[in-house]
Amino acid sequence: MLRKQIWSAIAMTIVLMIITGGIYPGVVTVLAQLIFPHQANGSLITTSTGQVTGSALIGQGFSKPEYFHPRPSAAGNGYDDTASSGTNKGPTDRKLADTLIRQAVDSAVVQDGAVRGKVPSDMATSSASGLDPDISPANAAQQVARVARTRGVSVDAVRALVANHTLGRQFGFFGEPRVNVLSLNLALDSSFRRAPEATASK
Amino acid sequence: MTANGWLQIFFYSVALLAVTKPMGLYLLKVYDGSMRWLAPIERIIYRVCGVDPEEDQHWTRYATAVLFFSAVSLLVTYVALRLQHVLPLNPANRGAVPDRQAFETASSFTTNTNWQSYSGETTMSYFSQMTQLAFHNFASAAAGMAAAVALARGVSRKSAGRIGNFWVDMTRGTLYLFIPMSIVLALLFVQQGVIQNFHSYVTATTVEGAKQVLAMGPVASQEAIKQLGTNGGGFFNTNSAHPFENPTPWTNFLQILAIFIIPAGLVYAYGRMVKNVRHGWAIWAAMYVLFFAGVTVAYRAEARGNPIHASRGVDIVASETNPGGNMEGKEVRFGIANSALYATITTDASCGCVNSMHDSFTPLGGLVPLANIQLGEIIFGGVGAGLYGMIVMVVLTVFIAGLMVGRTPEYLGKKIQSREVRMAMLYVLIFPASILLFSAVSVLLPAGLKGLNNAGPHGFSEILYAFSSTTGNNGSAFAGLTGASYYYNTTLGLATLIGRFAMQVPMFALAGFLAERKQAPETAGTFPVTTPLFVVLLIGVILIVGALTFFPALALGPVVEHLLMGAGKLY
C-alpha cells in the first residue's frame, strides 16, 4: 500500500512537471509571440540602424543636464536591470534620511531651484525596483527650467512637450499620473537640439 | 489619502464581490467531478500514476499522500537546482545553486511560501524557473486547494470518516482550474508588456551612451500562476515592482484580483458544500471586514508619510501632481494607494508577492502586512490554506460560544469535543511557537544579527517578519535582511516546512474526526453561524488569539519604532 503511494507521488511529480513546467509555458510562449510579439520581447526601442536603445518599460540612467533625470535608483550602480532592488532602508534609518534623501533634496535645490520642503516625494526617494521608468508630473515640472536653459529653448516649449508625454490614470482611475522619462528624453532629442557643448564636442 | 485612492480600493472591493459567486460555482464543478472536458487526459494521468480515481481515502491516507508527494517533489527540485549548470535552457550560464540555498528554495516553493534568498535574474536558469519553480507554483497551490476541499468534505459528510482522493483532487485542480486561468491571465499580462520569451539577455546602448543589460525570460507564464496560486515568488529580484513583471496599473489590478479570486470563491463554494450558503457569506464578511481594516491603516500610514523625511526637505503632502506620502520603495505608476492595497492583500493571502518594498514602509504601514501574516493568513488567505485556517478559527469560535452558554458546542450539526478542539489548538499553537522561538534565537546569535540591513527596532522587525513570513508560508519580506547565509537558509527553510506540514497534519485529523461524527439535528441551543453576531464573535476570536500571542513582539518592533519616528530618532 505504502509502496503504491510512493510510486504515485513520483509519477505525479513527473507528469505534473511535464504539463505545468513544459507544455504550459510552451503554449503561453507560442501564443504570446504570435499575438503580442513586441511586448513579449521586452517592448524594445531601437534606433533607425537597429541598435537597441532600451525598453519602454525599464528606466535608464540620465545624468546630463539637458535630459530629464529619473528617480534615485538602488539597482546595482543605478538602473542595472540585472540587479533590480530597492534600498530596503526603514523609516528610522540614518543613511536613508541623512545621506540618500538629503543628497537628492540638495541636488534638486541646487540643480533645479527646488524649494526645500517642496521637493516632490518621488524625486527624493528610490523606487521599489530601482528601475522605475516614470517620474511624477511634479517631478518633471521641477526639471523643466534646467532642461530648457541647457538646450537654449523656451520653458513653454519644454513644458508643452512634458504635457504631451504625461500619462493620465489608466482607464481614468487606475494608478497615478506619470511621465515616462525615456520616451520624454527621446522626444526632446528629436524636437530640440542637444546642449550646445554636447553638439560642439562631436 | 486621495479620493482617487479610495475609489480604487472601493472598485477593487466591488470587483471581488462580483467574482465570488461565479468563481465558487466553478470550483464546485471542478471538485465534485462533474466537469469532464479533459477526461481523457485525466484517465491517462491516473493510469500512469497508478491511481484508482474511485478510491475514497481515510484522512490518514490522504495526509500521507500529501506528505509523500511533497517530499518527492522537494527532493527533485533540490537535485535539479544543484545540477542547474548541466541542465538545458541556461543561456546566461548560471551555475549550480549552493546546497543550503537549494534546500531552502525547494522547501520554500514546495510549501507555497516562495521566500527567495536569491535574486532570480542572477541565480536561476530558465529551466529552473519553468520546470521547477513554476511547477511548484501549480503543485503547491493544487495541494492547498485539495486540503481545503478535503476539510470541507469532512464537515459536510455524515459519519463517513473518508475525505476524498488526494491524487484526483490534485489532478483536477491543476487541469481545470489553474492551467486554464493561468493561460488567460498570462496573455492579459503580455498584452500590457510582461515579457514571455527564451532569448538571451539583450544589451542596450542607452541614450547617454552607457550599456544596459535587459534581463529576459518566460515571465508571464510564471507571473500568472504566481498570483493565482498565491505563491508569490517573483521571476526577478524585486518581484511585482519590476516593470517586466507588473508594467501598468491595469496589470497591478489584475494581479491583486488574481490573489483573492480563488480564495473568495472557495468560501462561497464551502458554504454550498456544507449546505449553508449563508454561513459561507458570513465567513466572507468577517474576512472582508479584516481586509478593509488592514488596508485603511496601511493606506493612512503611508499617505501621511515620514516626518523625518519631511524635515529633510521632502514634500509629503499629496497633490494632483505630487504623490506625497512615503514614496521610498514604491513605484510612481502605482503610487501610495495601490502600494498599500497590494501589501495588504498579498499578506491577507499567503501570496507574498510585492509591488513595493515593505521594509521601507512607515512603522504602522509595515505593521499591517506583518500582523496580517501573524493572524494566520486567513483573510481570504492562501488558496486552500486560507479556508482551512479560517475553519479552525470558526471551530474555536463555536467552542468558545458553547462554553459561554454552557452547552456542548456543535458546528453545522457536528459535536465539537475535546479531540477536535485539541487538533484546532495544536494548529493555533504550532504557528506562533515557530515564529517566536526562531526569532528569539536569531536575535541572540551573532549569525542571526549578521544579515540585518537596518539597526534598532527595525532590525528586530526584519527578523520577526522573516520568520512570520516563512512559517506563514507567505514569502514576502522586509527584504533588507540577507537571507542567503547558512544560518538563515537553514532556519527559514525549516520554518516553511513546519508552517506547512506540522500545521496540515492536525488539520487533516480535524477533518477526519469531523467526518466521523454523526450529523445531529439543530436545536434551540445551537449557536447560529450565519448571523452578524457570529461574524463579530469570529473577528473577536481571531484578533484576540493573534494579539495575545504577538503583541509583545510587535511592541518591540513596529510599535516602538512608530513612537521613535515621531520623536525623530535615527539608527
Contacts between the chains, C-beta under 8 A, distances in Angstrom:
chain1	res1	chain2	res2	distance
A	2	B	64	7.7
A	4	B	50	6.0
A	5	B	61	7.8
A	5	B	64	6.2
A	5	B	65	5.9
A	5	B	68	5.3
A	6	B	68	5.6
A	6	B	72	7.5
A	7	B	49	7.7
A	7	B	50	5.6
A	8	B	49	4.8
A	8	B	50	5.5
A	8	B	51	5.6
A	8	B	65	7.2
A	8	B	68	7.6
A	8	B	69	7.8
A	8	B	167	5.8
A	9	B	65	7.3
A	9	B	68	4.0
A	9	B	69	4.5
A	9	B	71	7.3
A	9	B	72	4.4
A	9	B	73	7.9
A	10	B	72	5.4
A	11	B	48	5.5
A	11	B	49	4.0
A	11	B	50	6.7
A	12	B	45	7.7
A	12	B	49	4.9
A	12	B	51	7.9
A	12	B	69	6.0
A	12	B	167	6.3
A	12	B	170	6.7
A	12	B	171	7.8
A	13	B	69	6.9
A	13	B	72	5.1
A	13	B	73	4.7
A	13	B	76	5.7
A	13	B	139	7.7
A	15	B	45	5.5
A	15	B	48	5.9
A	15	B	49	6.4
A	16	B	135	6.4
A	16	B	138	6.6
A	16	B	139	5.7
A	16	B	170	7.8
A	16	B	174	6.3
A	17	B	76	7.5
A	17	B	131	5.7
A	17	B	132	8.0
A	17	B	135	4.8
A	19	B	174	7.2
A	19	B	175	8.0
A	19	B	179	7.4
A	20	B	134	6.4
A	20	B	135	5.0
A	20	B	137	7.8
A	20	B	138	4.0
A	20	B	139	7.2
A	20	B	174	6.6
A	20	B	178	7.9
A	20	B	179	7.0
A	20	B	225	7.7
A	21	B	130	5.2
A	21	B	131	3.5
A	21	B	132	7.0
A	21	B	134	5.8
A	21	B	135	4.1
A	22	B	130	7.4
A	22	B	131	6.5
A	24	B	134	7.7
A	24	B	138	7.8
A	24	B	179	5.8
A	24	B	182	6.9
A	24	B	183	7.3
A	24	B	221	6.3
A	25	B	130	5.0
A	25	B	134	6.6
A	25	B	218	5.0
A	25	B	221	4.1
A	25	B	222	7.4
A	27	B	183	6.6
A	28	B	182	7.9
A	28	B	183	6.1
A	28	B	186	4.7
A	28	B	187	7.2
A	28	B	190	8.0
A	28	B	196	6.0
A	28	B	218	7.4
A	28	B	220	6.3
A	28	B	221	4.1
A	28	B	224	7.9
A	29	B	196	5.4
A	29	B	197	6.8
A	29	B	198	7.0
A	29	B	218	6.0
A	29	B	221	7.1
A	31	B	183	7.6
A	31	B	187	6.0
A	32	B	186	7.3
A	32	B	187	6.6
A	32	B	190	4.4
A	32	B	196	4.0
A	32	B	197	7.9
A	32	B	220	6.3
A	33	B	196	7.4
A	33	B	197	7.1
A	35	B	187	7.0
A	35	B	190	7.6
A	35	B	191	7.8
A	36	B	187	7.7
A	36	B	190	4.8
A	36	B	191	5.4
A	39	B	190	5.4
A	39	B	191	6.5
A	39	B	192	7.1
A	39	B	193	4.8
A	39	B	194	7.3
A	39	B	195	7.3
A	40	B	190	5.3
A	40	B	195	6.0
A	40	B	196	4.5
A	40	B	197	5.6
A	40	B	220	7.5
A	41	B	195	6.8
A	41	B	197	5.5
A	41	B	199	6.9
A	41	B	216	7.9
A	42	B	195	5.2
A	42	B	197	7.6
A	42	B	202	6.5
A	42	B	214	5.9
A	42	B	216	6.4
A	42	B	244	7.2
A	43	B	193	5.2
A	43	B	247	8.0
A	44	B	202	6.8
A	44	B	204	7.6
A	44	B	214	7.7
A	51	B	205	5.9
A	52	B	202	5.9
A	52	B	203	7.2
A	52	B	204	4.3
A	52	B	205	7.0
A	52	B	214	7.8
A	53	B	204	6.0
A	53	B	205	6.7
A	53	B	206	6.8
A	53	B	207	6.3
A	54	B	204	4.7
A	54	B	206	5.8
A	54	B	207	7.5
A	54	B	212	6.1
A	54	B	214	7.5
A	55	B	204	7.3
A	55	B	214	5.6
A	55	B	243	7.9
A	55	B	244	7.9
A	56	B	193	7.7
A	57	B	193	5.2
A	57	B	243	4.1
A	57	B	244	6.5
A	57	B	247	5.0
A	58	B	212	7.6
A	58	B	214	6.3
A	58	B	243	5.6
A	58	B	244	7.1
A	59	B	243	7.8
A	60	B	204	7.7
A	60	B	206	4.6
A	60	B	207	7.1
A	60	B	208	8.0
A	60	B	210	7.6
A	60	B	212	5.5
A	61	B	206	6.8
A	61	B	208	6.9
A	61	B	210	6.3
A	61	B	212	7.9
A	62	B	207	7.0
A	62	B	208	6.0
A	63	B	208	7.0
A	64	B	208	6.0
A	67	B	207	7.2
A	67	B	208	7.2
A	71	B	332	7.4
A	79	B	212	6.7
A	80	B	212	7.6
A	80	B	213	7.7
A	81	B	121	7.7
A	81	B	212	6.0
A	81	B	213	6.0
A	81	B	214	5.1
A	81	B	215	5.4
A	82	B	121	5.3
A	82	B	122	6.1
A	82	B	201	7.1
A	82	B	213	5.2
A	82	B	215	5.6
A	83	B	119	7.2
A	83	B	121	7.4
A	83	B	122	7.0
A	83	B	237	7.2
A	84	B	119	7.8
A	84	B	121	6.9
A	84	B	236	5.3
A	84	B	237	4.8
A	84	B	238	4.2
A	84	B	241	7.7
A	84	B	242	5.2
A	85	B	119	7.9
A	85	B	237	6.0
A	85	B	238	6.2
A	86	B	238	6.6
A	86	B	241	7.3
A	86	B	328	7.9
A	86	B	329	4.4
A	86	B	357	4.0
A	86	B	359	7.6
A	86	B	360	6.3
A	86	B	479	7.3
A	87	B	328	6.9
A	87	B	329	6.8
A	87	B	357	7.7
A	87	B	360	6.6
A	88	B	329	7.1
A	88	B	357	5.7
A	88	B	359	4.2
A	88	B	360	6.3
A	88	B	453	5.4
A	88	B	454	7.9
A	88	B	478	7.3
A	88	B	479	5.0
A	88	B	480	3.5
A	89	B	328	7.1
A	89	B	359	7.4
A	89	B	360	6.0
A	89	B	453	7.2
A	89	B	454	6.6
A	89	B	480	7.0
A	90	B	359	6.0
A	90	B	360	6.4
A	90	B	366	7.8
A	90	B	454	4.5
A	90	B	458	3.7
A	90	B	461	7.5
A	90	B	478	7.7
A	90	B	480	7.3
A	90	B	561	7.5
A	91	B	306	5.1
A	91	B	308	7.1
A	91	B	326	7.3
A	91	B	360	7.3
A	91	B	361	7.4
A	91	B	362	5.1
A	91	B	363	6.0
A	91	B	458	7.3
A	91	B	561	7.0
A	91	B	565	5.3
A	92	B	308	7.1
A	92	B	363	7.9
A	92	B	454	7.9
A	92	B	456	6.0
A	92	B	457	7.5
A	92	B	458	5.9
A	92	B	561	5.8
A	92	B	564	5.7
A	92	B	565	5.5
A	92	B	569	6.2
A	92	B	570	5.6
A	92	B	571	5.6
A	93	B	454	5.5
A	93	B	455	7.8
A	93	B	458	6.9
A	93	B	570	7.0
A	93	B	571	6.5
A	94	B	570	4.1
A	94	B	571	6.0
A	96	B	328	6.8
A	96	B	360	7.8
A	97	B	308	5.1
A	97	B	309	6.3
A	97	B	312	5.7
A	97	B	570	5.8
A	98	B	312	7.4
A	98	B	570	7.0
A	101	B	309	5.6
A	101	B	312	5.1
A	101	B	313	7.7
A	101	B	314	6.4
A	101	B	328	7.8
A	102	B	312	5.3
A	102	B	313	7.5
A	105	B	312	5.9
A	105	B	313	3.7
A	105	B	314	6.6
A	109	B	313	7.4
A	116	B	313	4.3
A	117	B	310	7.5
A	117	B	313	5.5
A	117	B	314	7.9
A	117	B	315	6.5
A	118	B	315	4.9
A	119	B	313	5.3
A	119	B	314	5.6
A	119	B	315	5.8
A	120	B	315	6.0
A	120	B	321	7.6
A	120	B	322	4.5
A	120	B	323	7.4
A	121	B	305	7.0
A	121	B	314	5.5
A	121	B	315	6.1
A	121	B	316	5.9
A	121	B	322	6.3
A	121	B	323	5.4
A	121	B	324	5.2
A	121	B	325	6.2
A	121	B	326	7.5
A	121	B	327	4.3
A	122	B	322	7.8
A	122	B	323	5.4
A	122	B	327	4.8
A	122	B	332	5.3
A	124	B	309	7.3
A	124	B	312	7.7
A	124	B	313	7.0
A	124	B	314	4.6
A	124	B	327	7.9
A	125	B	309	7.7
A	125	B	314	7.3
A	125	B	326	7.9
A	125	B	327	4.5
A	125	B	328	4.1
A	125	B	329	7.6
A	125	B	330	7.7
A	126	B	328	6.5
A	126	B	329	7.0
A	127	B	241	7.3
A	127	B	329	7.3
A	127	B	330	6.8
A	127	B	331	5.3
A	127	B	332	7.2
A	128	B	238	5.8
A	128	B	241	3.5
A	128	B	329	4.9
A	128	B	330	5.7
A	128	B	331	5.4
A	128	B	339	8.0
A	128	B	354	7.4
A	128	B	355	6.8
A	128	B	356	4.8
A	128	B	357	4.8
A	129	B	236	8.0
A	129	B	238	4.2
A	129	B	241	4.2
A	129	B	242	4.8
A	129	B	243	6.6
A	129	B	331	6.5
A	130	B	238	7.0
A	131	B	238	7.6
A	131	B	242	6.5
A	131	B	243	5.9
A	132	B	243	7.7
A	132	B	331	5.1
A	132	B	332	5.8
A	132	B	333	7.8
A	133	B	243	5.9
A	134	B	331	7.4
A	134	B	332	4.1
A	134	B	333	5.5
A	135	B	332	6.1
A	136	B	321	6.2
A	136	B	322	5.9
A	136	B	323	5.4
A	136	B	332	5.5
A	137	B	320	7.9
A	137	B	321	3.9
A	138	B	319	7.0
A	138	B	321	3.9
A	138	B	322	3.9
A	139	B	322	7.9
A	141	B	321	6.7
A	169	B	4	7.0
A	169	B	249	7.0
A	170	B	248	6.0
A	170	B	249	4.5
A	170	B	250	5.2
A	171	B	250	7.0
A	173	B	4	6.0
A	173	B	7	5.6
A	173	B	8	6.3
A	173	B	11	7.2
A	174	B	8	6.7
A	174	B	248	7.9
A	174	B	249	3.7
A	174	B	250	5.8
A	174	B	252	7.5
A	174	B	253	5.9
A	175	B	248	7.1
A	175	B	249	2.6
A	175	B	250	7.9
A	175	B	252	6.9
A	175	B	333	5.2
A	175	B	334	6.2
A	175	B	335	6.6
A	175	B	338	6.4
A	176	B	249	7.6
A	176	B	323	6.0
A	176	B	332	6.4
A	176	B	333	6.6
A	176	B	334	7.1
A	176	B	335	3.6
A	176	B	338	7.8
A	177	B	320	7.4
A	177	B	321	7.0
A	178	B	332	4.9
A	178	B	333	5.5
A	182	B	207	7.2
A	185	B	207	5.8
A	186	B	207	6.8
A	189	B	207	7.2
